[in-house]
Amino acid sequence: MLAGSKERVEALDAALWTYEDASFLPHGTPRDGHAGRQPVWLTTEDENPNGAKLLILVDGVKSARIDEYERVLDIFDGSEESVAAARERWREAKKAGHQLTYWQQTEKGWEQKA
C-alpha cells in the first residue's frame, strides 16, 4: 500500500492491528523491517520489496510502477478535490492503455459504475 505520509502509514498500521480480531491482516512497515517477508507492505516509497501483485494507492498518490502489478486500487474519498484528482489519474491510466473499472461504495455495498 502506497500512502501519502508517514502519519497515514502509522494510522493504517494501527487500524490493521486493532480493527477486529477476526479480520487481522498480516502486514509490515519500514519501522518493522523485513519488507521482503511481509505479505502486505505499508509505505510512502514507490517500491515493491515484497513482490506484491496488488498495489493500493491512498491519499491521491501516484506510482510510476503500476505496470509491475496485476491490479491497482486507487482509493479516494468523495470530496470534490479528491474526485477531480482521481479523474485525472483515471485519464492518465486510460491513456497508458490500462483496463479500468470504477467501483463506488453505496448503502447497498460496492457497486460497479460506468
MARPA-699147 format. One line per field, with one value per atom (N, C-alpha, C, CB): x, y, z; residue in three letters. Coordinates in nm, 2 decimals. Glycine has a CB too. Example, Ala and Ser with C-alpha at 12.3 -4.5 7.8 and 13.67 -1.06 7.14 Angstrom:
x = [1.32,1.23,1.32,1.13,1.28,1.37,1.29,1.41];
y = [-0.57,-0.45,-0.33,-0.45,-0.22,-0.11,0.00,-0.06];
z = [0.78,0.78,0.78,0.90,0.71,0.71,0.79,0.57];
aa = [ALA,ALA,ALA,ALA,SER,SER,SER,SER];
***
This chain:
x = [0.09,0.00,0.09,-0.10,0.06,0.14,0.06,0.18,0.11,0.03,0.11,0.01,0.04,0.09,0.18,-0.01,0.18,0.25,0.29,0.18,0.39,0.43,0.31,0.56,0.25,0.14,0.02,0.08,0.00,-0.11,-0.06,-0.13,0.06,0.11,0.09,0.26,0.13,0.11,-0.03,0.17,-0.12,-0.27,-0.32,-0.35,-0.28,-0.32,-0.26,-0.28,-0.14,-0.08,-0.15,0.07,-0.19,-0.26,-0.40,-0.28,-0.47,-0.60,-0.60,-0.66,-0.50,-0.49,-0.45,-0.38,-0.39,-0.36,-0.48,-0.24,-0.57,-0.67,-0.81,-0.64,-0.84,-0.97,-1.07,-0.97,-1.03,-1.12,-1.03,-1.24,-1.04,-0.96,-0.97,-0.99,-1.09,-1.12,-1.08,-1.27,-1.04,-1.01,-0.86,-1.10,-0.77,-0.63,-0.57,-0.56,-0.49,-0.43,-0.28,-0.48,-0.20,-0.05,0.01,0.01,0.09,0.15,0.27,0.04,0.34,0.46,0.48,0.58,0.56,0.60,0.75,0.53,0.81,0.95,1.00,0.99,0.92,0.96,0.98,0.86,0.90,0.91,1.02,0.78,1.05,1.16,1.12,1.28,1.21,1.19,1.08,1.14,1.09,1.00,0.97,1.04,1.07,1.05,0.97,1.19,0.96,0.88,0.74,0.95,0.70,0.57,0.47,0.58,0.36,0.26,0.19,0.15,0.18,0.13,0.23,-0.01,0.28,0.38,0.32,0.50,0.32,0.26,0.38,0.18,0.38,0.50,0.46,0.60,0.55,0.54,0.63,0.57,0.71,0.80,0.74,0.93,0.76,0.72,0.81,0.71,0.78,0.87,0.78,0.97,0.84,0.77,0.86,0.71,0.91,1.01,0.97,1.07,0.83,0.78,0.73,0.68,0.74,0.70,0.55,0.75,0.48,0.33,0.27,0.28,0.15,0.08,-0.03,0.02,-0.06,-0.17,-0.10,-0.28,-0.14,-0.10,-0.22,-0.01,-0.22,-0.33,-0.28,-0.40,-0.33,-0.29,-0.40,-0.28,-0.35,-0.44,-0.38,-0.45,-0.46,-0.41,-0.38,-0.29,-0.43,-0.41,-0.27,-0.43,-0.19,-0.05,-0.06,0.03,0.05,0.07,0.19,0.08,0.19,0.30,0.35,0.27,0.48,0.54,0.56,0.68,0.52,0.54,0.42,0.62,0.31,0.18,0.19,0.07,0.27,0.29,0.34,0.38,0.40,0.45,0.35,0.56,0.23,0.12,0.01,0.06,-0.05,-0.17,-0.29,-0.20,-0.30,-0.42,-0.37,-0.53,-0.43,-0.40,-0.53,-0.31,-0.55,-0.67,-0.63,-0.72,-0.71,-0.69,-0.81,-0.68,-0.78,-0.89,-0.89,-0.88,-1.01,-1.01,-1.15,-0.99,-1.16,-1.29,-1.37,-1.26,-1.49,-1.58,-1.58,-1.72,-1.47,-1.46,-1.44,-1.35,-1.49,-1.47,-1.33,-1.53,-1.24,-1.10,-1.04,-1.01,-1.08,-1.03,-1.09,-1.07,-1.21,-1.27,-1.21,-1.43,-1.19,-1.12,-0.98,-1.11,-0.91,-0.77,-0.78,-0.70,-0.88,-0.89,-0.93,-1.00,-1.01,-1.05,-0.93,-1.16,-0.84,-0.71,-0.63,-0.63,-0.61,-0.54,-0.60,-0.53,-0.73,-0.81,-0.77,-0.96,-0.78,-0.74,-0.60,-0.76,-0.51,-0.37,-0.36,-0.28,-0.42,-0.41,-0.48,-0.48,-0.59,-0.66,-0.57,-0.80,-0.51,-0.42,-0.30,-0.37,-0.26,-0.15,-0.19,-0.09,-0.32,-0.37,-0.41,-0.26,-0.43,-0.47,-0.62,-0.43,-0.66,-0.80,-0.85,-0.82,-0.96,-1.01,-1.15,-0.99,-1.18,-1.32,-1.33,-1.36,-1.45,-1.48,-1.59,-1.52,-1.56,-1.65,-1.68,-1.59,-1.80,-1.84,-1.91,-1.93,-1.87,-1.94,-2.07,-1.85,-2.18,-2.31,-2.37,-2.40,-2.49,-2.55,-2.58,-2.69,-2.58,-2.60,-2.47,-2.68,-2.36,-2.23,-2.15,-2.24,-2.06,-1.98,-2.05,-1.84,-2.07,-2.13,-2.04,-2.27,-2.04,-1.96,-2.03,-1.93,-1.96,-2.02,-1.97,-1.99,-2.03,-1.99,-1.85,-2.09];
y = [-0.12,0.00,0.12,0.00,0.21,0.33,0.45,0.36,0.51,0.62,0.75,0.59,0.86,1.00,1.05,1.09,0.99,1.04,0.93,1.15,0.95,0.85,0.84,0.89,0.95,0.95,0.86,1.09,0.86,0.78,0.63,0.81,0.60,0.46,0.42,0.45,0.50,0.47,0.44,0.58,0.53,0.51,0.38,0.63,0.35,0.22,0.10,0.22,0.11,0.01,-0.02,0.04,0.08,0.07,0.01,0.20,0.06,0.00,-0.14,0.08,-0.18,-0.33,-0.42,-0.34,-0.36,-0.44,-0.45,-0.38,-0.35,-0.34,-0.34,-0.21,-0.33,-0.32,-0.42,-0.32,-0.55,-0.66,-0.79,-0.68,-0.86,-0.98,-1.08,-1.05,-1.09,-1.19,-1.14,-1.22,-1.02,-0.97,-0.92,-0.85,-0.98,-0.94,-0.97,-1.02,-0.87,-0.88,-0.86,-0.77,-0.97,-0.96,-0.85,-1.10,-0.77,-0.66,-0.60,-0.55,-0.52,-0.45,-0.31,-0.54,-0.24,-0.10,-0.09,0.00,0.02,0.03,0.03,0.17,0.07,0.06,-0.08,0.13,-0.17,-0.31,-0.39,-0.38,-0.34,-0.40,-0.53,-0.43,-0.60,-0.73,-0.72,-0.83,-0.62,-0.59,-0.71,-0.48,-0.79,-0.90,-1.01,-0.95,-1.02,-1.12,-1.08,-1.17,-0.95,-0.90,-0.92,-0.75,-0.99,-1.01,-0.88,-1.11,-0.78,-0.65,-0.55,-0.63,-0.46,-0.36,-0.22,-0.37,-0.15,-0.01,0.08,0.01,0.17,0.26,0.39,0.19,0.49,0.61,0.61,0.73,0.51,0.50,0.42,0.43,0.46,0.39,0.27,0.48,0.16,0.04,-0.08,0.05,-0.20,-0.32,-0.43,-0.37,-0.41,-0.50,-0.64,-0.44,-0.66,-0.80,-0.87,-0.79,-0.81,-0.87,-0.88,-1.01,-0.78,-0.78,-0.78,-0.66,-0.84,-0.84,-0.73,-0.98,-0.68,-0.58,-0.46,-0.64,-0.34,-0.22,-0.14,-0.13,-0.09,0.00,0.14,-0.05,0.24,0.38,0.45,0.44,0.53,0.61,0.76,0.56,0.85,0.99,1.06,1.00,1.00,1.07,1.05,1.21,0.95,0.93,0.86,0.84,0.87,0.81,0.71,0.91,0.61,0.52,0.52,0.38,0.52,0.51,0.36,0.58,0.27,0.13,0.05,0.08,0.11,0.03,-0.08,0.12,-0.08,-0.19,-0.32,-0.15,-0.30,-0.42,-0.50,-0.38,-0.45,-0.51,-0.57,-0.41,-0.68,-0.73,-0.65,-0.88,-0.58,-0.50,-0.38,-0.58,-0.26,-0.15,-0.09,-0.04,-0.06,0.00,0.15,-0.08,0.24,0.38,0.42,0.47,0.43,0.46,0.61,0.37,0.67,0.82,0.85,0.90,0.96,1.00,1.07,1.08,1.11,1.17,1.32,1.13,1.38,1.53,1.58,1.58,1.70,1.75,1.75,1.89,1.79,1.79,1.65,1.86,1.55,1.42,1.35,1.33,1.38,1.32,1.38,1.35,1.51,1.57,1.52,1.73,1.50,1.44,1.30,1.45,1.22,1.08,1.07,1.01,1.17,1.17,1.19,1.27,1.27,1.30,1.17,1.42,1.10,0.98,0.87,0.93,0.87,0.78,0.81,0.79,0.93,0.97,0.93,1.12,0.95,0.91,0.76,0.96,0.68,0.54,0.48,0.47,0.54,0.50,0.53,0.57,0.65,0.69,0.59,0.83,0.54,0.45,0.30,0.44,0.29,0.16,0.06,0.10,0.10,0.01,-0.02,0.07,-0.14,-0.17,-0.12,-0.33,-0.04,0.02,-0.01,0.17,-0.02,-0.03,0.07,-0.17,0.12,0.21,0.15,0.35,0.14,0.09,0.20,-0.04,0.21,0.31,0.25,0.42,0.29,0.23,0.30,0.25,0.22,0.28,0.21,0.25,0.25,0.19,0.04,0.25,-0.01,-0.15,-0.22,-0.17,-0.15,-0.22,-0.15,-0.37,-0.23,-0.18,-0.21,-0.24,-0.10,-0.12,-0.07,-0.04,-0.15,-0.11,0.00,-0.23,0.10,0.22,0.22,0.35,0.30,0.30,0.36,0.39];
z = [0.00,0.00,0.00,0.12,-0.09,-0.10,-0.05,-0.25,0.06,0.12,0.11,0.27,0.13,0.11,0.23,0.09,0.34,0.45,0.55,0.52,0.63,0.74,0.84,0.80,0.86,0.96,0.91,0.98,0.78,0.72,0.74,0.57,0.71,0.72,0.87,0.68,0.96,1.10,1.14,1.19,1.09,1.12,1.06,1.06,0.93,0.87,0.94,0.72,0.98,1.06,1.19,1.09,1.26,1.39,1.36,1.46,1.26,1.23,1.19,1.11,1.11,1.07,1.19,0.97,1.30,1.42,1.51,1.49,1.51,1.62,1.57,1.69,1.44,1.39,1.44,1.23,1.42,1.46,1.47,1.37,1.58,1.59,1.47,1.72,1.43,1.32,1.18,1.32,1.17,1.04,1.03,1.00,1.11,1.11,0.97,1.22,0.93,0.80,0.83,0.70,0.81,0.83,0.74,0.80,0.80,0.73,0.80,0.71,0.74,0.80,0.74,0.78,0.80,0.76,0.76,0.85,0.71,0.72,0.86,0.66,0.96,1.10,1.15,1.19,1.09,1.13,1.06,1.09,0.93,0.86,0.79,0.94,0.73,0.67,0.56,0.77,0.47,0.37,0.28,0.29,0.24,0.15,0.21,0.11,0.35,0.41,0.45,0.53,0.42,0.46,0.35,0.49,0.38,0.27,0.23,0.32,0.32,0.29,0.34,0.35,0.25,0.29,0.28,0.19,0.39,0.40,0.39,0.53,0.30,0.28,0.22,0.19,0.22,0.15,0.02,0.24,0.01,-0.10,-0.22,-0.06,-0.34,-0.46,-0.49,-0.59,-0.41,-0.42,-0.41,-0.30,-0.44,-0.43,-0.38,-0.57,-0.25,-0.20,-0.17,-0.08,-0.16,-0.13,-0.26,-0.03,-0.38,-0.50,-0.51,-0.51,-0.45,-0.45,-0.59,-0.37,-0.60,-0.73,-0.73,-0.76,-0.61,-0.59,-0.53,-0.50,-0.58,-0.52,-0.48,-0.62,-0.36,-0.32,-0.30,-0.19,-0.37,-0.36,-0.27,-0.50,-0.18,-0.10,-0.09,0.05,-0.05,-0.04,-0.17,0.05,-0.28,-0.41,-0.46,-0.40,-0.40,-0.45,-0.59,-0.35,-0.66,-0.79,-0.78,-0.91,-0.86,-0.87,-1.02,-0.82,-1.03,-1.17,-1.20,-1.17,-1.11,-1.13,-1.15,-1.01,-1.19,-1.19,-1.29,-1.23,-1.39,-1.48,-1.42,-1.60,-1.30,-1.23,-1.16,-1.13,-1.15,-1.07,-1.16,-0.97,-1.11,-1.18,-1.16,-1.13,-1.04,-1.01,-0.93,-0.94,-0.95,-0.88,-0.83,-0.96,-0.70,-0.65,-0.61,-0.53,-0.66,-0.62,-0.54,-0.75,-0.41,-0.31,-0.28,-0.18,-0.29,-0.26,-0.20,-0.39,-0.13,-0.07,-0.17,0.06,-0.13,-0.22,-0.23,-0.18,-0.17,-0.17,-0.32,-0.08,-0.35,-0.48,-0.53,-0.49,-0.45,-0.48,-0.51,-0.37,-0.42,-0.44,-0.57,-0.32,-0.60,-0.72,-0.84,-0.72,-0.84,-0.96,-0.98,-0.94,-0.87,-0.89,-0.93,-0.75,-0.88,-0.93,-1.07,-0.84,-1.12,-1.26,-1.35,-1.29,-1.30,-1.38,-1.38,-1.32,-1.27,-1.26,-1.35,-1.12,-1.36,-1.45,-1.59,-1.42,-1.63,-1.77,-1.80,-1.79,-1.71,-1.74,-1.75,-1.62,-1.67,-1.67,-1.80,-1.55,-1.84,-1.96,-2.08,-1.97,-2.08,-2.19,-2.20,-2.18,-2.09,-2.09,-2.13,-1.95,-2.15,-2.20,-2.10,-2.28,-1.97,-1.87,-1.88,-1.73,-1.84,-1.83,-1.70,-1.85,-1.70,-1.58,-1.55,-1.60,-1.42,-1.38,-1.26,-1.34,-1.23,-1.13,-1.04,-1.18,-0.91,-0.81,-0.71,-0.74,-0.66,-0.56,-0.45,-0.63,-0.33,-0.21,-0.19,-0.08,-0.18,-0.15,-0.03,-0.28,0.00,0.12,0.10,0.15,-0.02,-0.05,-0.06,-0.19,-0.06,-0.07,-0.19,-0.09,-0.24,-0.35,-0.48,-0.36,-0.57,-0.70,-0.81,-0.70,-0.91,-1.03,-1.10,-1.12,-1.14,-1.21,-1.35,-1.14,-1.44,-1.58,-1.60,-1.66];
aa = [MET,MET,MET,MET,LEU,LEU,LEU,LEU,ALA,ALA,ALA,ALA,GLY,GLY,GLY,GLY,SER,SER,SER,SER,LYS,LYS,LYS,LYS,GLU,GLU,GLU,GLU,ARG,ARG,ARG,ARG,VAL,VAL,VAL,VAL,GLU,GLU,GLU,GLU,ALA,ALA,ALA,ALA,LEU,LEU,LEU,LEU,ASP,ASP,ASP,ASP,ALA,ALA,ALA,ALA,ALA,ALA,ALA,ALA,LEU,LEU,LEU,LEU,TRP,TRP,TRP,TRP,THR,THR,THR,THR,TYR,TYR,TYR,TYR,GLU,GLU,GLU,GLU,ASP,ASP,ASP,ASP,ALA,ALA,ALA,ALA,SER,SER,SER,SER,PHE,PHE,PHE,PHE,LEU,LEU,LEU,LEU,PRO,PRO,PRO,PRO,HIS,HIS,HIS,HIS,GLY,GLY,GLY,GLY,THR,THR,THR,THR,PRO,PRO,PRO,PRO,ARG,ARG,ARG,ARG,ASP,ASP,ASP,ASP,GLY,GLY,GLY,GLY,HIS,HIS,HIS,HIS,ALA,ALA,ALA,ALA,GLY,GLY,GLY,GLY,ARG,ARG,ARG,ARG,GLN,GLN,GLN,GLN,PRO,PRO,PRO,PRO,VAL,VAL,VAL,VAL,TRP,TRP,TRP,TRP,LEU,LEU,LEU,LEU,THR,THR,THR,THR,THR,THR,THR,THR,GLU,GLU,GLU,GLU,ASP,ASP,ASP,ASP,GLU,GLU,GLU,GLU,ASN,ASN,ASN,ASN,PRO,PRO,PRO,PRO,ASN,ASN,ASN,ASN,GLY,GLY,GLY,GLY,ALA,ALA,ALA,ALA,LYS,LYS,LYS,LYS,LEU,LEU,LEU,LEU,LEU,LEU,LEU,LEU,ILE,ILE,ILE,ILE,LEU,LEU,LEU,LEU,VAL,VAL,VAL,VAL,ASP,ASP,ASP,ASP,GLY,GLY,GLY,GLY,VAL,VAL,VAL,VAL,LYS,LYS,LYS,LYS,SER,SER,SER,SER,ALA,ALA,ALA,ALA,ARG,ARG,ARG,ARG,ILE,ILE,ILE,ILE,ASP,ASP,ASP,ASP,GLU,GLU,GLU,GLU,TYR,TYR,TYR,TYR,GLU,GLU,GLU,GLU,ARG,ARG,ARG,ARG,VAL,VAL,VAL,VAL,LEU,LEU,LEU,LEU,ASP,ASP,ASP,ASP,ILE,ILE,ILE,ILE,PHE,PHE,PHE,PHE,ASP,ASP,ASP,ASP,GLY,GLY,GLY,GLY,SER,SER,SER,SER,GLU,GLU,GLU,GLU,GLU,GLU,GLU,GLU,SER,SER,SER,SER,VAL,VAL,VAL,VAL,ALA,ALA,ALA,ALA,ALA,ALA,ALA,ALA,ALA,ALA,ALA,ALA,ARG,ARG,ARG,ARG,GLU,GLU,GLU,GLU,ARG,ARG,ARG,ARG,TRP,TRP,TRP,TRP,ARG,ARG,ARG,ARG,GLU,GLU,GLU,GLU,ALA,ALA,ALA,ALA,LYS,LYS,LYS,LYS,LYS,LYS,LYS,LYS,ALA,ALA,ALA,ALA,GLY,GLY,GLY,GLY,HIS,HIS,HIS,HIS,GLN,GLN,GLN,GLN,LEU,LEU,LEU,LEU,THR,THR,THR,THR,TYR,TYR,TYR,TYR,TRP,TRP,TRP,TRP,GLN,GLN,GLN,GLN,GLN,GLN,GLN,GLN,THR,THR,THR,THR,GLU,GLU,GLU,GLU,LYS,LYS,LYS,LYS,GLY,GLY,GLY,GLY,TRP,TRP,TRP,TRP,GLU,GLU,GLU,GLU,GLN,GLN,GLN,GLN,LYS,LYS,LYS,LYS,ALA,ALA,ALA,ALA];
***
